[in-house]
Amino acid sequence: MTDHKFTDEQIIKALEVCAKNTVGREGYFTYQGIPLRYLCEDALALINRQKAEIERIERHTEMYHELRAEAIKEFAERLKSDLGRIPQYHFTRSEVEWSINTLEKEMTEENK
């Protein structure tokens, strides 16, 4: 037994070779009478499905971060605009909180 660890690429390459293997005394390498080629084919299919799912999740994560950043920018711009309409130079805490809460409610209800 060796302590060697294969890289992902080495494992995939070995599975690809095994999936095409038909060499052996009986014509196939088997496990409980089932050609190991089928196991390798299924393992490769599993790896490919998982890779595709990871890529899909990564794309969704990127989109989430982009949309989140846009929403924060929009919130800030709308807050500045809203506060600019109040004819005072000094705002009470309750006025600022009211504006923030109102904008938050408007922005979250638009997505429903």
C-alpha positions, 0 to 999 in steps of 0.5 A: 500500500502506498501513501500516494495521493492522486490529483483529480485530473489523474483520477479522472484520466484513470477512470477514462482508461478503465472505462474503455478497458476490455483486457483481461483473462475473461475479457473484462476486469470484474467486481462481483461479475460486473465489468468494472468498465461500467463502474468507471463509466458511472463514476465519470458520469457522476463526476461530470454531473457534480462539476456541472452542478458546481459550475451552475452554483458558482454562476448563481453565486456570482449573479447573487453578488452582482445583484446584491451590489446593485441593490445596495447602490440603488438603496444608497442613491434612493436614500440620498435622493429621499433625504434631499427632499426634506427641507432641513439641513439637520435630520432627527434620528427618527426621520432618517430611520423612517426614510431608511425603513420606507425605502427598505420596504419599497425595495423589498416589496417590489420583488414580491 
